[in-house]
Amino acid sequence: MDAFASGVIIAVGSAMLIAPIWILQALNDPKAKLGVITGFIFAFLLILSLAMVAKPFEALGATAAYAAVLMVFLQLGTTDGS
């Protein structure tokens, strides 16, 4: 059972990092990109809050780190032509 739970955590964690990259790459509108990032941040916080026994400050810290990673993904796709 522990192996199954570990597999699910790895799969969901990987999907939460890889899916936004592909979605952000396909979008051109900055507001749409921010909407995708906001949706994934809320989904991450919801999954973290429901699936794990984490104190509120731990959940907030993990969510802030995840948000920072997604913002880096947003910046990787921008080119200013200079």
N, C-alpha and C positions, 0 to 999 in steps of 0.2 A: 504494500500500500504506500509506503514511503517513496518507493521508486516511481510509482504512478503520480503522486503529488509533485515530486520533483520534476517529472517530465511535463506536467501541466504548467508549472511555474515557469519552466524554461521556454515552453512554447508561447505562452501568453506574453512573457517578458520580451522575447524576440519579436513577436508580432507588434507589440506596442512601440518598438524602436524602428522596425523595418517598414511597416505600413505607412507611417507619416512621411518617410523619405520618398516613397513612390508616389504618394498622393500629392505632396508639395511639388514634386518635379513636374507633374502634369498640369498644375494650375499656374495661371499667369496673373490673376487678380490678387493684389496684396491683401485685400479684405477677406477673400476666400481662404487664402493661406492662413491668416490669423484665426479664422473660424475653425479650420481644421485643427490647428494647434490647440485652440481653446477646448474643442471637443475631446481631443486626446488627453489633455491635462485633466479635465473633469472625469473622464473614464478611468484614468490612472488612479486618481484620488478615490473614486468610488470602489474600484477593485481593491485598492490597498485597505480602505476602511472596512470593507465587508469580508475580505478573505484572510486578513491577517490581524493578529492581536498586536496592534501598534498604539502607542500613546499618541495623543493629538499632535504634540510637537515633533514626534518622529515622522508621522504621516505628512505634516507640513514640510519638514526638511526634505523628505524624499520627493515630494511633489515639486518643490522648488528646484531641486536638482534635475528632475525630469523636464521641467519647463525650460531650464537653461539649455539642456541638450537639444530640445526641439527648436529653440531659438537659433542655435548654431546651425541646425539643418536648414532653417529658413534663410540664413545668411549665405550658406554655401551655394544656393541656387541663383544668387543675384550677381549680375555683371553690370558695371556702369560704363563700360566701353573705354575706360582709360588705361 
